[in-house]
Amino acid sequence: MRLLTIGQAARLAGVTAMALRHYDAIGLLRPAVVDPATGYRRYEQDQVDQARRIRQLRALDLPLDVVRRLLESDLDTVREALRQHRTRVDARITRLRGVLHAIDHALTDDGEPTMTTPEYADEADQHRHFAKTLFNEVWRLMEKEDRSPADDAWMIHMAHASAYHWLEVGTPENVARSHWQCSRVYTVVGRAEPALYHAHLVLETCRANGIGDWDLAFAYEALSRAYTLAGEKEQARSWLERARLAADEIAADDDRELLLADLATILV
């Protein structure tokens, strides 16, 4: 059997020679032969397939120890590991979006940004405090990978309570984002009809108030995610494509990357 040089193996696998050396160093993929005199590595063809699989798994942001375990696992084990990893990635995206919302709320407060409201200046101030507090608590629950049915119930009620307070005193952007959160909560708990209802409200709010940028893009994302849950694949794909096109209109690079990472979790 003809052995491949490290450069040939790397090109066929779609990785760099440096990556193959790293895989060797950590015991993830040893070369078939190492010349004792020169240290040159040689690889067999089936090792190219292994390197290609490592690249594919690493592209999904799986840790190396998990990749090592999955290389010799059957298809069912790999699928279960990917399902668990998807849950973690979704929680990570949810956490980042929650941080982004918290920053936006802090920056839109009057005066200096503050994280606490010890006293209420007036009724509107009280509404804003509860809207933000409940909004952030919903994110905390969505980040839990071991939520109980009771947690789900609390999450739903708090999302609606936050939306109520924003409807009282919030900007159109606040209202759109509160509907977005309600839609996401319902997709998390597997309820398509209310998820679609609130996703459409996000879009209607954006259109009625001339809201664009990432709020509009996430309106499309919410619709795609909700239609996916409802099993309406054609609609889901259509809204997903709109969301991807809308990403080009997002001004901030970080916001655009967050949207694209969120869209990657929609499996239509």
N, C-alpha and C positions, 0 to 999 in steps of 0.2 A: 504494500500500500504506500502510495506517495505521500510523504509528509509535507506540510505547508510551513513556510517561514512565518514568523510572527506578523510581518507586514501583510503577507497574503491572507492569513487567517483574519487579521483585523479588518481588511477591506471587505472580505466576504461576509463578515459578521456585522459590519456597519458600526464598528467601534474603533478606538484608537489603539495603537500598539502599547501606549502607556496604560490604557485601561486593562489590557491583557496582562501586563506585568503586575499591575495592582491586584488583579484577581488571583494571580499566582502567589503573590506575597501573602495574601490573607487566606490562602487555601481554598478559595472558591472555585477556581478552575486551573488545575495544574496542566502544564504542557505534556504531551505524550513523551517527548524526549528533550533532555537538556544536554548539550554537548559539554562534557566536563572540562574541555580545554578552553573553549571560547565562550561558554555560557549561552550560546545561541539556543533559542527555544524553537521546537517544532511541534506542530499540531496536526491531529487527524481531522478528517472531514466532519465526523460526528461532534467533535469539540467546537467546530464552527457553529453548528446548530445550538449547542449549549450556550455559547457566547451570545448568539443572537437572542436566545430566550432570556438570558440575564439582562441584556440591553432592554428588551421589551418590559420586563418586570421592573427594572430600575426607572424606566420612563414613567411608570405609574407611581413613583415616589415611595416604593416599598423599601423598608430597611434591608440592609445586606443580610442580616441574620434570617429574615423571613425569606428572602430570595434563595439563600442557601438551602433552607428547608424545602422550598417549593420545587427546586430543580429535580428532585427525585420523587415528587408526590404525584398521585394520580389526578385526573381532571377534576373530580368532585372535590378533592382537598384544595386544589388551586382555586376553584370557584368560591368555596366557602371562605377562604382567606381573602379573596378579592371583595366579597360582600362585607366582611368585617372591616377591611381597609376603607371601603367606600363610606361606611358609617363614620369612621374616624375623620376622613377627609371632609365629609359633609359638615361634621361638627366643627372642624377647624374653620371652614368657610363661614359658617354661621357665626362663630366667635369673632372673626375678623370683621364681618359686616356689622355685628353689634358694636364693636369698637368704633367703626366708622360712623355709625349713627350717634353714638354717645359723643363723639368729637363734634359732629355737626350741631347737636343740641347745645353743647357747651359754647360753641362759637356764635350761635345765634341768640344767646342770652343777652339781655341788656347789661352794659358794663363789662367788668372783667369776668372771664370764664370762671365758673365755680362748680364744685362737685357736690355741694350741699346747700340746702335751703333751710336754715334754722328757723327763720321767721317768714311769714307770708306778708308781702306788702299789700296784697289785695286778693280778691277772689280769683282773678286771672292768674296771678302768681301761684296760687294754690293748685289750680288746674294744671299749669305747666309742670309743677313739681311732681304731681301724681302721674301725669302722662309719661314723663321721663323715667320715673322710678319703676312703674309697671312695665314700660317698654323694655328696660334693661333686665328686669326679672324674667321676662319671657325669654330673652336670649339666654339667660343662665340655664333655664330649664331645657331649652332646645339643644344646648351643648351637652346635656347629660346623655350618656350612651345607655344607661340603665334606668331610664324613666319608668315610673310605675303608671298604671291607669289613673291614679289620683293626681300624679304630676301632670298628665295630659289634660285632665279637667281643669286644674289650676291654670295651666298655660293658656288654654282657650279663653277662660274667663278674664285673665289678666290682659290678654291681647285686646279683647273687646273693651275692657275698662280703659286701657290706655287710649284706644281709638276714640272713645267717648270724650275724654278730656281734651284730646287734640282737636276734635270737632268743635269743642267749645271755644278754644282760644288759639289754635294753631294756624300756621300759614298753610296755603294749599300744598306745599311740599310736605309739611308734617302730616297732613291728611292722607296724601298719596302713600307715604311711607307706612302709616299706621294700617292702611288697607293692605299694603304689601305684606306686612308682618302677619296680619290675620290670614292671608292666603297661604303664606309659608307654613304657619302653624297647622292649618288644615291639611296641607300636603304631608307634613310630618306625621300626623296621626291617621293618614289614609282616608280622608273624606273629600272626595272630588267635587261634589256640588258646591259646598260653601267656599272651597278653594277657588273655583272658577268665578263665583259671584264676586269675591273680593278682588280677584285679579282683574276682572273687567272694571271694577270701581277704580282701581289704580289707573288704568288706561284712560277712563273717562275723566278723572280728575286732572291728569296730565294734559289731555287735549283741551279741556274746558279752560285751563289756566295758562296755556302756552308753556308748559313745563317740558323741557327737553333733557339733554345730557344723560346722566346715568339714571335718573328717575324714570325717564321714558324707556330706556333700555331695560331696566329691571321690571317695568310693566310687561314688556314682551316676554321676559324671562319667566315671570310669574304665570302668564298665560300658557306658555309652553309646558311648564312643569305641571300645572293643573290639568291641562288636556292630556298629558302623558299619563297621569294618574287615572284619568277618566277612560283611558284606552282609545282615545281619538287621535291616532298616530298622525294622520294627515294634518290636522289642525296643529298638533304639537310641533311637527316639523316646520310648518309655515311660520309660526311665532318664533321658533328657535332661530330660523334664518333671519327674521327681522331683528332679533336681538343681536345677532352677530354683525349685521350691517350697521346697527345703531352704535355698536362699540366704536366704530371709526369716528363718531361724532362726540365721544366723551373727551373732554379737555384734559383731565388729569390722568397721567399714566397709571398711577396706583389704582384709581377707580376703574380704569379699563381692564387692568389685569385681574382685579377682583371679579368683575363681571364675567370675563372669559373663563376664569377658574370655576365660577358658579355654573356657567353653561355646560362645562365639561362633565358635570355630575348629572345632567339630564340625559337619560338613555332612551332615545326614541327608537 
